[in-house]
Amino acid sequence: MGAALIAAIPALLTLQRRTTGAVEAEGSATRTALDAIAEQLNTRINDVRDDIDDIREHVTEVRAWQAGHDAEHLLLGRPQRGDTT
C-alpha cells in the first residue's frame, strides 16, 4: 500500500498543478470581467451625476424666473395666487 501511495504522488502533484493553473485562469477571467463591469458602472454613475447637475441648473433658472415674475406682480399690484385681499 505504501508503494502505491508513493507511486501515486507524481500523478497527484501533476493533477494539483493543472487544477491550480485552471483556477488561476478562471480567477484572472473573473477579475477582468469584474473590472469591465466596474468601469461601465462608474461611467453610468458619472452620467447620472451629470444629469442631476443639469436638472439642478434648470431648477435654479426656474426659481430665478419665478422670483422675478412674483416681483413683477408685486410691483404691478396684482393679487398673487392664494391672495384673498
N, C-alpha and C positions, 0 to 999 in steps of 0.2 A: 504494500500500500504506500509506503514511503517512497518507493522508486517511482510509482505512478504519479505521485504528487510532485516529485522533483522533475519528472519528465513534462508535466503539465505547466510548470512555471513559465517557460518561454512563450507558450501559447497564450497564457493568461496576461503576460506583460504586453504582448502584441495587441491583444484584444483591448487592454486598457488604453494603450496609446491611440488606437483607432477611435475608441469611444471618446477619449479626451479631445482629439482633433475634431471630431464631429460636433461635440458640444461647443467647443470654442468657435467653430464656423457658424453654428446656429446663433451663438451669443453675439457674434460680430454682425450677422444679418439683422438680428433683433435691435441691436444698438443703432445700426444705420437707419432702420425703419423708424425707430423712435425719434432719432434726430430729425428726420424729414418731417415727421408729424409735428414735432415741437416748432420747427421753422414755419410750417404752414399755420399753426395756431398763433404764433407770435405775429405773423403777418396779418391775420384776421383781427387779432386784438388791436393792433395799431390802426387798422382800417376803421374799426368801431370807434376808437378814441377820436379819430379824425372826424367821423360823422357826428359824434357828440359835440365836439368843438364847433362844428358848423352850425348845429342846432342852437347852441348857446349864443353864437353871434347873431343869429336870426331873432332869437328871443330878446336879446338886448336891443336890437334895432326896432322891434315891435314895441317894446316898453318905452323907448325914447319917443317913438311916433305917438304912442298913446298919451304920454305925458304932455307933449306939445299940443295934441288935439284937445285934451282936457283943459289946458291953459287957454286955448282959443275960446272955448265955451265959457270959461270964467270971465274972460275979458269982454266977450260979447254979451254976457249977462243971460245966456240961455240956461234953462234948467238942465241939470245933469240927470243921468239915469238914476232912478230911485229918489230923486229930489221931489218932495211933495209941496214945496213952497211956491 
